[in-house]
Amino acid sequence: MRADRVFAYGAAAGLLGDLLLGDPRRGHPVAVFGRAAHAVERRLWRDDRGRGALHTAVCAGGAVAVGALASRAVRRSPAASVALTAVATWSVVGGTSLAREARTVGRALRAGDVEAARARLPHLCGRDPQALDADGIARAVVESVAENTSDAVVGALVWGAVGSVPGLLGFRAVNTLDAMVGHKSPRYRRFGWASARLDDVAGWPGARLTAVLAAAAGGDPRGALRAWRADAAQHPSPNAGPVEASFAGALGVRLGGTLSYGGRIEHRPVLNGEGRAVEVGDIERAVRLSRRVSWLALAVSAAARSAVAGRRS
């Protein structure tokens, strides 16, 4: 079986597995990787960019190597190769968990239980929930759904199309390292620099594809593209900017503005200033848009890999 078909069948099965099963409650491979990366960090940490780059190389390179060895072990069996790709895809995508957490916060807000929504918000993002009212929480959820559609689903599929199982595992490793050490705290300002920059590079193609597909699958394609062109570059993240701006335009809402991370206030630019304020009902709309974008990303990634394979044959 051609490698492009192995990826297409396996990735589709893995995405379907995530839809039906969600994440495992115990022993999640990403959590296992996180513990291993933390153990490496304890041995390597210094307030130094070089040590941080070594940490990134060891952890991300190790994930890629595991994927390559596993792929090599099953390469003679098409069925086993498809199964491995399916398991790898299911392990690294997180669309169902994203939707579940977003809807949990949405249900609390609809019931008027702002405290329950605040308690649940940290499962989605690192913002200070105590600084947010109900509308602020709803906006934070929509922004997290948008950004994590790229980080937790589309980016993985893009790199899976490029590098099969090693690409899937490598992308998730880089994204996880960024979440662990890539933020600008005193401990990680230098040590986490390499992880943060590598995540920016690895996330670039998936973020742009997410933005394009959000525009195509949303309710206002022109509004999505207009918001992307006008506002994305003002966002502090080179990858979250296009995704959040496109989602904002597609949903017809305003995102961005003042927010708080761990007591640190950030004044971010407004994305899609022509839109209305986010409402609780927009959480479900964002989740549905995220689902459509995820499946379209699978189709685009599989088609792109098939086209490349067809030229080579």
TAPEHU-V221941 format. One record per pair of residues at least 12 apart in sequence whose C-alpha atoms are under 7 Angstrom apart, sorted by sequence separation. I is the first residue (numbers start at 1). J is the second residue. If there is no record, write none. Layout:
I;J
I;J
//
This chain:
105;117
118;130
156;168
159;171
256;268
257;269
182;195
232;245
256;269
257;270
41;55
182;196
228;242
231;245
256;270
40;55
105;120
156;171
255;270
256;271
105;121
156;172
254;270
255;271
178;195
228;245
254;271
255;272
177;195
178;196
227;245
228;246
254;272
125;144
227;246
253;272
254;273
114;134
124;144
174;195
178;199
224;245
225;246
254;275
37;59
101;123
224;246
227;249
253;275
254;276
101;124
224;247
248;271
249;272
252;275
253;276
254;277
174;198
175;199
224;248
248;272
252;276
253;277
254;278
109;134
174;199
224;249
253;278
223;249
224;250
245;271
223;250
245;272
220;249
221;250
220;250
171;202
211;242
215;246
219;250
207;239
211;243
214;246
218;250
219;251
210;243
214;247
218;251
235;268
208;242
235;269
204;239
207;242
211;246
215;250
234;269
203;239
207;243
214;250
102;141
200;239
231;271
231;272
227;271
227;272
98;145
155;203
158;206
155;206
154;206
155;207
95;149
150;206
154;210
95;152
150;207
94;152
95;153
93;152
94;153
93;153
150;210
29;91
93;156
218;289
10;82
14;86
18;90
217;289
9;82
10;83
13;86
14;87
17;90
11;85
15;89
22;96
23;97
6;81
7;82
10;85
11;86
14;89
15;90
22;97
214;289
217;292
6;82
10;86
14;90
92;168
217;293
1;78
19;96
88;165
92;169
7;85
11;89
18;96
89;168
214;293
85;165
88;168
92;172
213;293
210;293
147;240
71;165
147;243
146;243
147;244
67;165
68;166
146;244
67;166
65;166
143;244
146;247
64;166
67;169
64;167
64;169
63;169
64;170
63;170
60;170
63;173
143;255
60;173
60;174
139;255
131;260
128;260
127;260
128;261
127;261
128;262
126;261
127;262
128;263
56;194
52;191
56;195
139;278
47;187
51;191
52;192
138;278
154;294
161;301
49;190
52;193
53;194
138;279
142;283
145;286
149;290
153;294
157;298
161;302
48;190
49;191
52;194
138;280
141;283
145;287
47;190
48;191
135;278
154;297
158;301
47;191
49;193
135;279
142;286
146;290
157;301
161;305
46;191
49;194
138;283
7;161
7;164
110;280
109;280
106;280
106;283
102;283
103;284
99;287
8;302
4;302
4;305
4;306
4;309
//
